[in-house]
Amino acid sequence: MKSKTIRFWENVEENPPKSYKEFFEEERKFLLKHIPQNCILLDVGCGDGRNLGFFSSICKKVFGIDNDKYSIKKSKEIACTLKNVEVTLEDAEKTHFNDKTFDIIAIIGTFCNLGKTKQKVLLEMKRVLKDNGFLIITIYNENALKERLKIYNKYNFKKFVHKGNGTIIINNIISEQFSKEQIGEILNTAGFKIIDIFKGSIFYLIKSKKRLN
Ligand SMILES: C[S@@+](CC[C@H](N)C(=O)[O-])C[C@H]1O[C@@H](n2cnc3c(N)ncnc32)[C@H](O)[C@@H]1O
């Protein structure tokens, strides 16, 4: 069955409103600025493979993971046209990768859907990230709620529940937004520190690295 998260995301990708268009455009610029040539990159929650071709053009090797079968089917259709991309169906909480494999880990749009598993996922990412590697996360910011609600209404997610503080549950899937302080604290708890952060109208783009003790 087609996953509800990715179906929603595909709708937004196809016809983004101004706020989301800015999000996607700034995201690309940020990624281009921060991803070094010839690196090994992990795309966490690669979805329908929106970024795989882009990552493939910069990196030596790209791995994409998603825990949703439909997403992986779509991503595989893209990956099989690219020489340096592999995608696998697996959960970011526990992956098959060896310790310190990646130069860059990119969690693009996916972090907002992790709910209570955030710390477990971040600790797994810390394990598979090289000590001199970078974790790049893109998330909704504290001002995103109005634009998010417009989108949820537009695509007829009539059953979404707003739990307060920008936390929305749609068909049992959580979607959150964060202030700079909140995301800083979450990353800090998992042993990461923010080294660059860009604030857009509805989003933050964040580059962080491991705190080495
Ligand atoms: C909002 S979509 C973003 C997709 C893609 N990164 C993009 O920007 O177009 C979130 C994706 O993360 C996946 N996902 C959510 N939680 C996950 C987890 N714990 N492990 C792996 N994938 C996950 C979902 O299945 C979905 O495809």
The ligand as an SDF file (V2000), in Angstrom:
LIG
                    3D

 27 29  0  0  0  0  0  0  0  0999 V2000
    8.6320   13.6840    4.7140 C   0  0  0  0  0  0  0  0  0  0  0  0
    9.2540   12.2810    3.8760 S   0  0  0  0  0  0  0  0  0  0  0  0
   10.8040   12.9380    3.2640 C   0  0  0  0  0  0  0  0  0  0  0  0
   11.3190   12.1880    2.0890 C   0  0  0  0  0  0  0  0  0  0  0  0
   12.6160   12.7160    1.4780 C   0  0  0  0  0  0  0  0  0  0  0  0
   13.6990   12.7890    2.4400 N   0  0  0  0  0  0  0  0  0  0  0  0
   12.3860   14.0930    0.8600 C   0  0  0  0  0  0  0  0  0  0  0  0
   12.8600   15.0870    1.4210 O   0  0  0  0  0  0  0  0  0  0  0  0
   11.7430   14.1580   -0.1860 O   0  0  0  0  0  0  0  0  0  0  0  0
    9.7900   11.2530    5.2520 C   0  0  0  0  0  0  0  0  0  0  0  0
   10.2580    9.8710    4.8440 C   0  0  0  0  0  0  0  0  0  0  0  0
   10.9330    9.2770    5.9740 O   0  0  0  0  0  0  0  0  0  0  0  0
   10.5560    7.9170    6.0910 C   0  0  0  0  0  0  0  0  0  0  0  0
   10.7730    7.5350    7.5070 N   0  0  0  0  0  0  0  0  0  0  0  0
   10.1120    7.9940    8.6070 C   0  0  0  0  0  0  0  0  0  0  0  0
   10.6040    7.4320    9.7220 N   0  0  0  0  0  0  0  0  0  0  0  0
   11.6070    6.6020    9.3360 C   0  0  0  0  0  0  0  0  0  0  0  0
   12.5030    5.7190   10.0340 C   0  0  0  0  0  0  0  0  0  0  0  0
   12.4520    5.5940   11.3610 N   0  0  0  0  0  0  0  0  0  0  0  0
   13.4080    5.0150    9.3210 N   0  0  0  0  0  0  0  0  0  0  0  0
   13.4640    5.1250    7.9630 C   0  0  0  0  0  0  0  0  0  0  0  0
   12.6350    5.9250    7.2520 N   0  0  0  0  0  0  0  0  0  0  0  0
   11.7240    6.6650    7.9160 C   0  0  0  0  0  0  0  0  0  0  0  0
    9.1050    7.8850    5.6220 C   0  0  0  0  0  0  0  0  0  0  0  0
    8.7140    6.5890    5.2160 O   0  0  0  0  0  0  0  0  0  0  0  0
    9.1220    8.8890    4.4730 C   0  0  0  0  0  0  0  0  0  0  0  0
    9.4290    8.2750    3.2510 O   0  0  0  0  0  0  0  0  0  0  0  0
  1  2  1  0
  2  3  1  0
  2 10  1  0
  3  4  1  0
  4  5  1  0
  5  6  1  0
  5  7  1  0
  7  8  2  0
  7  9  1  0
 10 11  1  0
 11 12  1  0
 11 26  1  0
 12 13  1  0
 13 14  1  0
 13 24  1  0
 14 15  1  0
 14 23  1  0
 15 16  2  0
 16 17  1  0
 17 18  1  0
 17 23  2  0
 18 19  1  0
 18 20  2  0
 20 21  1  0
 21 22  2  0
 22 23  1  0
 24 25  1  0
 24 26  1  0
 26 27  1  0
M  CHG  2   2   1   9  -1
M  END
$$$$
